[in-house]
Amino acid sequence: MERKQTQLSAIIAAHNHSDLTEQCVQFLGETLAEIPHEIIVVDDGSADGTYERIQTKGGIQLIRNAKQLGVAAAWNQGKKEAEGDVLLFLHNGILLTKQALQTMMEALLSKADIGAVGPMTNGCYYGIQQGIHVQGNVTDVAATRRIVHQVEQMGFPPEPLFFLEDFCLLLRREAADAVGDFDEQFFPVGFEDADYALRLRRAGYSLLRVGTYAHNCGGSYLDDGASWSDTWERNQALFHKKWGIIPGYSLMVRLDILKHIDMGKENLSVLDVGCACGTNLMWLKSYNPEARLCGIELNEKSASIAQWFGQVEALDVETLEREEWRNSFDYIILADIVEHLKDPWSLLKRMKGFLKQGGRLIISVPNVCHISNLQNMLHGNWEYENTGILDRTHLRFFTKKSFAKCLEEAGLSIISTEPNHILADHQRRLLQELSSLDDTDITQEELSAIQWIFVAEKMISAQSPTGERSRCARPN
């Protein structure tokens, strides 16, 4: 049957929280009043009278599940019934204004390769679109409109993301048809959106977070006593089994690294060592489609995804030999790599050889001098963890000074250093006491930096500026 072209189909997934669902429907009715639309509500096994409450509303297509099937199933049910050429997926606690929707629509339809867009918000599962803190309970149109206006006045540019959360997702119908259904194994919620985003990316579509705002009033798909941590771990394990990666580790863009790159440089060439799934390459490609982008990644599954955005090889960087890459790159990225290597000293020298004259190396390295580590040592502890400074996979440890000497020994001149700070309230007293000692020259900045970002370029000589060999010699 030929599909009738409704401009927009809004699909609301609801599991309990009937008050939020009713509010969402009423709010959305005002938002869509001036454009052709349909509203589909999927009551996914609610036990609080959601179906009866929404049934009284006019102009709503209502689907009822006798038991909870999960948000992915709800999206699929609504998508199957939807007739629009643009699909809007909403959790039932979301308030979306007319202005915010208009901004999202303009972004979605601005280029044919944009498959989906999403807004900023005050609260979401992964936090990648969370950038606005809102005090108080926002439930009315006027307050939400005011926040949207404030956010849009800040002028946030559209930002390419590797995946978008589905709390408020605007999707091009042709992209949805190309990718197919949401994967219902991710029950009841979590990772179905990351999975769908990767499939959109694989199909060649871009995803954008746009500079507008949708308010999240709360509500959850986990009302029946299920633990969020248990659900998260289960669905993350399913995601890892399917894709071979963990989203929080492999799908985040390093803007703190990328800000040091001249995005618009003509004939730009970048090598990202340890590029994971190519998020940095994706970002660079979105701003400079003609750039030469290369990557090295040990994980074969991650490398296969990164190949969507550049020339990426799956190999151990410590075995890398590429004579054809000599004097080849404007920038080389080493983001959280050197601490994992057996011989980072040799790698730094090799990377210097791959740089063009005036080319720059951008490196992030954990700071073993962070106050949290010192505090643990004062208690006699040096415990390896799954993440952080004492990550179990870390083989080498550096302070700001020791790594600066390593760069000098490799024949690299430091252009800038920049800390990434993390400091808990209970660490501030010890921080002040240590930095006030007479027999130490360590600064509060060095104690509070969880990580250092170095930008360095080639030196004329492999010796230090003083003419002496650096004291950062490799261990015997």
Residue, then its C-alpha position, 0 to 999 in steps of 0.5 A: m500500500e502506498r504510504k500517505q506522506t504525513q510530514l511528521s509522525a511522533i511516537i511516544a514510548a510510555h511505561n507507567h508515569s501516566d501523568l508525564t505521558e499525558q503532559c507530554v501528549q498535551f505539550l506535543g499537541e501544541t508543538l505540532a499544531e501548525i504542521p501536518h502530523e500524527i501522534i502515536v502513543v505506545d503504552d508498553g505494559s503500564a500498570d497505572g492506568t496510562y492507557e485509560r488516561i490517554q484513551t480520552k485524548g482526541g486525535i491520538q493513535l494508541i497501541r497497548n502492550a499487555k506486558q512490557l516489551g521494552v523501548a526498542a519494541a515500542w519504537n518498532q511498533g510505532k514506526k510500523e504504524a507511522e505514515g510520516d516521512v520524518l519520525l520523532f521518537l520521544h520518551n514520555g517525560i520529554l517536553l519539546t517546544k515548537q522552536a526546538l522542533q523547528t531547529m531540529m527539522e532545519a538541521l535534519l533536512s539541511k543535507a541529504d546525508i543527515g540521518a538523525v538529529g537530537p537536542m541538548t537536555n538536562g538529563c539523559y542516560y549516557g550524558i553525551q547530550q546533557g549540557i544544561h543544568v536546570q533548577g526546579n521542576v519545569t512543567d509548563v510551556a512558558a518555562t520550557r520556551r524560556i530555556v529553549h530561547q536561552v540555549e539557542q541564544m548561546g549559539f551552540p553549533p551543530e555537533p557531529l556525534f557518533f551516536l544519539e540517545d533516543f529520548c528525543l530523536l528526529l529521524r529521516r524516514e528513508a534512513a529508518d527504512a534503510v536501517g530497519d528495526f531497533d534491536e529488541q534484545f536491549f530490554p527494557v532500555g539502554f544501548e538500543d539507541a547506540d546500536y541503531a546509531l552505529r547501523l545508521r553510520r554504517a549505512g552512510y548517514s551522519l548524526l548531529r546534536v543541534g544547539t537547542y533543548a528538550h526538557n526531561c521531566g523524568g520517568s523511567y522504563l525501570d519502574d518494576g524494581a529492576s536495577w539500572s546498574d544490572t540492566w546497564e551491565r546486561n545490555q552493555a554485554l549484549f552490545h559488546k557481543k554484537w559489536g565488539i566494543i564498549p560505547g563509553y570507551s570507544l565512541m566518544v569524541r576527544l574535543d580537548i584533543l581536536k581543538h588543537i587541530d586546524m580543521g580547515k587547513e588545506n590538504l590536512s593530513v592526520l594520523d590518529v594512533g589508537c583511534a578506537c572506532g574513529t570518533n575523532l576521524m569522524w569529527l575531522k571528516s565532517y569539518n574537512p571532507e577532503a582531509r587525508l585521515c589515517g588511523i591505527e587501532l589494535n582492536e580489530k572490531s573497532a578498526s573495522i568501524a573506524q574504516w568508515f571514516g579513514q584509512v585505518e589499520a588493525l595492528d600493534v603500533e609498537t610494530l608499526e613500520r611505514e617508510e612511506w609515512r615519513n614527513s607525511f602528517d600535519y598532526i599525529i594524535l596519541a590520546d591515552i596511548v603511551e601509558h599502555l606501551k612497552d617502549p613509548w620512547s621509541l614510538l615518540k621518535r618514530m612518530k616524529g619522523f612521520l610529521k611534516q616540517g612544522g607538524r605537531l604531535i598531540i598527546s594525552v597522558p595520565n598524571v600519576c602525581h594526581i592527589s587521589n593517587l598520592q592519597n592512596m599511597l599515604h594509606g599504603n595502597w597501590e591498587y590497579e583498577n578497571t579505569g583511571i590512572l591505575d588502569r590494569t592495562h597501564l604499563r608506564f606512569f608519568t608526571k608532567k615533568s617526566f613526560a616533558k623530558c621524554l618529548e625532549e629526548a625524542g626531539l620534540s619541542i613542547i608548544s603547550t601543556e594543558p591539564n584536565h582537572i578532577l578534584a573531589d572536595h575531600q582531596r582539597r585539604l591534602l592538596q593545600e597541605l602538600s603544595s605548602l610544604d617547603d621542601t617541594d616545588i610541586t604545584q596545586e595544578e600538578l596535583s589536581a590534574i588527572q591528565w596532561i595534554f601536550v602539543a609538541e613539534k619537531m626540534i632541529s636536533a634530537q638533543s634537548p635545547t640545552g644541548e644535553r641529553s635528556r635524563c628521561a632515559r629508558p629503563n634497562 
